[in-house]
Amino acid sequence: MLAFIIAVIVSLEADFTQTKTVALMSEPQVSKGHLVYRAPDYMQWAYTSPQQVVWEIDGNKSNVSPQIQKLLRMIMSSIAGDSPDDEKMQRESKRLFRDVRITMDESNRVAKRVEMIEKNGDTTIIEFDHVVAK
């Protein structure tokens, strides 16, 4: 699903630009933010513009809805090195999206672009910059 890296990593930080295209809107919605991951189970997905919103998971504690929590946990699993071919991840991916396309940065094996196509045809593209993985 959202495979960020093939090798196991301890931490990852990256800036991101998220572009959401919705059929009912004339212009795409563009958001920017910062991602922080620390093994084994901490993740912060912080939008910095156009609004400041922080989604966070720290072990069993979370400040997000169950739906967002599932998406963040899938991202965390991918960062932690779980295979995107894992049966559980595939089931969850197919439940949420029609298709997911990942473009990897060959120099560090981290995702540089993730395109998620929802069942209704709306798309979300996330592009990562300034990635630091340890």
C-alpha positions as CSV (number, residue, x, y, z in Angstrom):
1,M,0.0,0.0,0.0
2,L,1.9,3.1,1.1
3,A,5.4,1.6,1.1
4,F,7.8,4.4,2.2
5,I,10.9,2.2,2.5
6,I,12.0,-1.4,2.0
7,A,14.6,-1.5,4.7
8,V,13.6,-1.1,8.4
9,I,14.1,2.4,9.7
10,V,14.2,3.8,13.2
11,S,13.0,7.3,12.3
12,L,11.8,9.3,9.3
13,E,11.0,13.0,8.8
14,A,9.8,14.6,5.6
15,D,7.9,17.6,4.3
16,F,4.9,16.9,2.0
17,T,2.6,18.5,-0.4
18,Q,-0.8,16.9,-0.7
19,T,-3.1,17.7,-3.7
20,K,-6.7,16.5,-3.5
21,T,-8.8,16.6,-6.6
22,V,-12.5,16.3,-6.0
23,A,-15.0,16.0,-8.8
24,L,-17.4,18.5,-7.2
25,M,-14.8,21.2,-6.9
26,S,-13.3,23.3,-9.7
27,E,-9.9,23.6,-8.2
28,P,-7.7,21.0,-6.5
29,Q,-7.1,21.5,-2.7
30,V,-3.4,21.8,-1.9
31,S,-2.1,21.3,1.6
32,K,1.5,21.3,2.9
33,G,2.9,19.7,6.0
34,H,5.5,17.7,7.9
35,L,5.6,14.0,8.7
36,V,7.5,12.5,11.7
37,Y,7.8,8.8,12.4
38,R,9.7,7.1,15.3
39,A,9.8,3.3,15.7
40,P,7.9,1.4,16.7
41,D,4.6,3.2,16.9
42,Y,4.8,7.0,16.9
43,M,3.6,9.1,14.0
44,Q,2.7,12.8,13.6
45,W,1.2,14.0,10.4
46,A,1.0,17.8,10.7
47,Y,-0.6,20.0,8.1
48,T,0.9,23.5,8.1
49,S,-1.2,25.1,5.4
50,P,-3.7,26.2,4.5
51,Q,-4.8,25.2,8.0
52,Q,-2.8,23.9,10.9
53,V,-4.0,20.4,11.8
54,V,-2.0,17.7,13.6
55,W,-2.8,14.0,13.5
56,E,-0.9,11.9,16.0
57,I,-0.5,8.3,17.1
58,D,1.6,7.4,20.0
59,G,1.2,3.7,20.9
60,N,-2.4,3.2,21.7
61,K,-3.1,6.9,22.1
62,S,-4.4,8.9,19.2
63,N,-6.2,12.2,18.5
64,V,-7.8,11.1,15.2
65,S,-10.9,9.3,14.1
66,P,-10.8,5.5,13.6
67,Q,-10.8,5.9,9.8
68,I,-7.7,8.3,9.9
69,Q,-6.1,6.1,12.5
70,K,-6.3,3.1,10.1
71,L,-4.7,5.1,7.3
72,L,-1.9,6.4,9.6
73,R,-1.2,2.9,10.9
74,M,-1.0,1.6,7.3
75,I,1.6,4.3,6.6
76,M,3.5,3.4,9.9
77,S,3.5,-0.3,8.9
78,S,5.0,0.6,5.5
79,I,7.6,2.8,7.0
80,A,8.5,0.1,9.5
81,G,9.3,-2.2,6.6
82,D,6.2,-4.3,6.4
83,S,5.6,-5.5,2.9
84,P,2.9,-3.7,0.8
85,D,2.0,-7.1,-0.4
86,D,1.0,-8.1,3.2
87,E,-2.5,-9.6,3.0
88,K,-3.9,-7.3,5.8
89,M,-2.5,-4.2,4.1
90,Q,-3.9,-5.3,0.7
91,R,-7.4,-5.8,2.2
92,E,-7.4,-2.4,3.9
93,S,-6.1,-0.7,0.8
94,K,-8.8,-2.2,-1.4
95,R,-11.4,-1.3,1.1
96,L,-10.4,2.4,1.1
97,F,-9.1,3.0,-2.5
98,R,-9.6,1.8,-6.0
99,D,-5.9,2.1,-6.7
100,V,-2.7,3.2,-5.0
101,R,0.5,4.1,-7.1
102,I,3.8,4.7,-5.4
103,T,6.9,6.2,-7.0
104,M,10.1,5.4,-5.1
105,D,13.3,7.5,-4.9
106,E,15.9,4.9,-6.0
107,S,18.7,6.7,-4.1
108,N,17.3,6.0,-0.6
109,R,14.4,3.6,-1.3
110,V,11.8,6.0,0.2
111,A,8.6,7.0,-1.5
112,K,8.7,10.3,-3.2
113,R,5.2,10.3,-4.5
114,V,2.0,8.4,-3.5
115,E,-1.2,8.6,-5.6
116,M,-4.4,7.3,-4.1
117,I,-7.5,7.0,-6.2
118,E,-10.7,6.7,-4.2
119,K,-13.6,4.5,-5.3
120,N,-15.5,7.5,-6.5
121,G,-12.6,8.7,-8.7
122,D,-11.3,11.5,-6.5
123,T,-7.6,11.5,-6.2
124,T,-5.0,12.4,-3.5
125,I,-1.4,12.9,-4.5
126,I,1.2,13.2,-1.8
127,E,4.8,14.3,-2.8
128,F,7.6,14.1,-0.3
129,D,10.6,16.4,0.0
130,H,13.5,16.9,2.4
131,V,13.3,13.2,3.5
132,V,15.6,12.2,6.4
133,A,15.5,8.5,7.2
134,K,17.6,6.8,9.8
